[in-house]
Amino acid sequence: MSKNAYINVRVHEETKTEVDQILDSLGINMSTAIDLYLNQIKLKKGLPFDVKIPKKNMHEKRKELAEALNLTGGKPFPKKFNKIITLYARGDIDYDVALYAIRKEYANV
């Protein structure tokens, strides 16, 4: 089947540049990548990835964990706790894992 349809899309220049570099390292061009994406939509009968609103934004998650830290008696917490808080806020670890890591670190303080 010959390709004879055109799509014109406006994107951020920085995004296009970064994606071009990634695609180049994969050995494909932007046109081929877009064609792959459109075919995945056709096969899946929808987007080929989940699109949903996050349950909580990062600010709310950081606040929630900071409040949990205050339940430890208001002790100042070490700077390395910021890493745990950030991992939780990004959704890389869940609340229970974050609290476990904090409790473990408190035992070493």
C-alpha positions in Angstrom: 0.0 0.0 0.0 1.5 3.3 -1.0 1.6 6.2 1.4 -0.2 9.2 0.0 -1.8 11.0 3.0 -0.2 13.9 4.9 -0.3 14.9 8.5 1.0 18.3 9.6 1.7 18.7 13.3 3.1 21.5 15.4 5.3 20.4 18.3 7.8 22.0 20.6 11.2 22.2 18.8 13.1 20.8 21.8 10.8 17.8 22.0 11.2 17.2 18.2 15.0 17.4 18.5 15.2 15.0 21.4 12.8 12.5 19.7 14.7 12.8 16.4 17.9 11.8 18.2 16.2 8.8 19.9 14.6 7.6 16.7 17.9 8.0 14.9 19.6 5.8 17.4 16.8 3.2 16.8 17.4 3.5 13.0 14.0 4.9 12.1 12.8 8.3 11.1 9.9 10.4 12.4 7.6 9.4 9.6 8.1 5.7 10.3 7.6 6.3 14.1 4.3 8.1 13.5 3.2 5.4 11.1 4.0 2.8 13.8 2.0 4.8 16.3 -1.0 5.1 14.1 -0.9 1.4 13.3 -0.8 0.6 17.0 -3.9 2.8 17.5 -5.6 0.9 14.8 -4.7 -2.5 16.2 -5.6 -1.6 19.8 -8.7 0.4 18.8 -7.5 3.2 21.1 -4.2 4.7 22.3 -1.5 2.1 22.9 -0.9 3.3 26.4 -2.9 4.3 29.5 -4.1 7.9 29.6 -5.4 8.9 32.9 -5.4 11.7 35.5 -3.0 11.0 38.3 -4.6 10.1 41.6 -2.6 12.8 43.4 -0.3 15.5 42.3 3.3 15.5 43.5 2.7 18.4 45.8 -0.1 16.7 47.6 1.9 13.4 47.9 5.0 15.3 49.3 2.7 17.0 51.8 1.1 13.7 52.9 4.5 12.1 53.5 5.8 15.2 55.3 2.8 15.0 57.6 3.6 11.3 58.3 7.2 12.4 59.2 5.8 14.9 61.7 4.0 12.0 63.4 7.5 10.8 64.5 7.6 13.5 67.1 8.6 16.5 65.0 12.3 15.5 64.9 14.1 17.2 62.1 14.7 14.7 59.3 18.0 14.2 57.5 18.4 15.5 53.9 18.5 12.0 52.5 14.8 11.7 53.4 14.2 14.1 50.5 15.2 11.3 48.1 12.6 9.0 49.7 9.9 11.8 49.6 10.8 12.5 46.0 10.6 8.9 45.0 7.1 8.7 46.6 5.9 11.9 45.1 6.9 10.7 41.6 5.0 7.5 42.2 8.2 5.3 42.0 7.5 3.8 45.4 4.2 3.6 47.3 3.3 5.1 50.7 4.0 1.9 52.7 7.5 1.5 51.1 8.3 5.2 51.8 7.3 4.9 55.4 9.3 1.7 55.8 12.4 3.4 54.3 11.9 6.3 56.6 11.5 4.2 59.7 14.6 2.2 58.7 16.6 5.4 58.3 15.3 6.8 61.7 16.7 3.6 63.3 20.1 4.5 61.9 20.0 8.2 63.0 
